[in-house]
Amino acid sequence: MPEFSNQTIILKNAPSGEVNPELGLTTSTFELQDSQFSTDNLKPTEIAIKSLYFSNDPSQRSWIQKNQDLKRLYIDHPIKETQPMLSNSLSEIIALGSDLVQDGKFKVGQVYTGLTSWSKYSIVEPKDLFFPVDTNGPFPLYYHLSLFGITTMAAWAGVSQVFQVGPEDTVVVSAASGATGNMAVQLAKKVYGAKKVIGITSSEDQAKFVESIGADVGLNYHDEDFENQLDEAVGAKGTTFYFDCVGGWMLDLVLDTMATNGRVLACGSIAGYNDRSKSVVHNWSIITPRRLNVKGFIVLDYFGKAKEFAGVIGKAYQEGKISFKEGENVSVANCSGDKFANVPKTWKKLFDDDKPSGKLITFVSDL
């Protein structure tokens, strides 16, 4: 088999604060390594893959935290310095170990979603690949990391499985213009019929975007009178369902608006990913008198419902209940070829004030 010129991005300096995506500095979080890749010596249960697209997700930040507390992780182990950075991805199988050739489940040329490294080529185990993708289907490949990806699955699971949103609900969604948040807004309002949905974002443009996809009210938390706007939008009866992607001070604020017997879904806590002190919640005591139901969940727990999820999302999209447009609900950054070094900078956009709305995907290679 021929050798391929390969590039891999490894963790150079595990961060305790802000990530530095610039390469080649002593303070760089990541390092680019060049190598040669061959499939000649695959072990019997190994799979050689070519990366096509990387998913950019805030949760990746928790995987590389310095002095990691293993009890805080939901992946098998933290990413250690000198190890490749991991990502949810879309990859093509280019070679199989002998046992897997005999087994027949995997085939060369198949495309899978999975958890793989920031590499052009890499070796994985079967457990690292999640779902096969129909390359002849009606959707572009990157839709399987966005419209049908785990961020949308998280929104669907939270809105319909963990806590069931219905017509009597007043719903608040934080990080509402993000990959998970914008889908939670749309599902809550247009698929499950919540009477009111309020989306919280970080700019006026994003607030307008959130309203354009179905929210009754979009709010910019940078506004001076944001707290008053939130109180007014929620109304006297209070928030019955809070889809929380932020934690910290935002959770504090929304807890004050909760109705008695309200539900709080802890989907993410991006406020504290770069500074754990910002995850502190001061308003926890309100949970008891308001009889709130607060629940955390991990999207991996719902992989067994992948077919049901895909059916709901596909039907809602075809019926026009879910808006999904490139440049609005999803953006694709080109990091193919000699642009591969831009992969860390692209991911870092998730934590910037000017982050794009919706899902951010990194394109690495064609089939």
C-alpha angles and dihedrals in degrees: 000000000000123000121242129212103244137194126196131182113218133187106262103171118016105225127230092182135008118002118240106211094183112111128221099035129113087239095048114130091210138035130205116227126193121208145147119261126207134173094204098103103041114155115236094263099037129109126206114213140183115218116236105169136003124211115224112217133169090226090071087073091066091054093065101040114139116251090013120209103222092208089066095057130089096187119081095260140348121266107256129207112282091024122112118264113250130224142170102257151168113239141174120228109235101170140007135210117246096259091052092048088056093044094056098205092112126044134191108259096031118128120221139181112229150130108283140148131274090260135120088226130012147161118246140172124241091257089063092064116075116178134006117237126218103232090191094054126114096260132077112255095249090060086076089066094041121023091025096024132111095270090060089042089054090052092048094046093048096046099040110019112030094037118005112229115210144168094286095057130109103201129198119193122190122206081024096168093053128098095271098028098055090051091047088054093050096044094046094049108030104027105030097029106234110184092227134014124188119192122200118206140159104252143032092248092052091047089055090047091053090052091048091059095049113287114135089216132018117198132195109215090205091068113109093232095040094127092054091046090053093049091049094047094049094046133202096306093060137219113314096184128028118189100200120199096155114046121184118066092357091056089048090054098046093045086066090059097049121123121228109280090015122158125234118196114201102207099152144347106212092158090076104035093102097028118028092197088069090063091069114121117206099178098063093117090072091071094077102051092040091047090226123184108220117184136174122206141180120219090223087072089067100050088105088066094052094120093050090047094050091048093052094046095043092050093046091049093049090049091052094245092120120054113212119168132156110250091027112044095015136022126194119207118201110230097153126132114351090000092071090105088068093068094097093046090051092052092046089062087078089073098044125097091238095052113149120258119257126000122352115210128185117217112213108163145348122246 
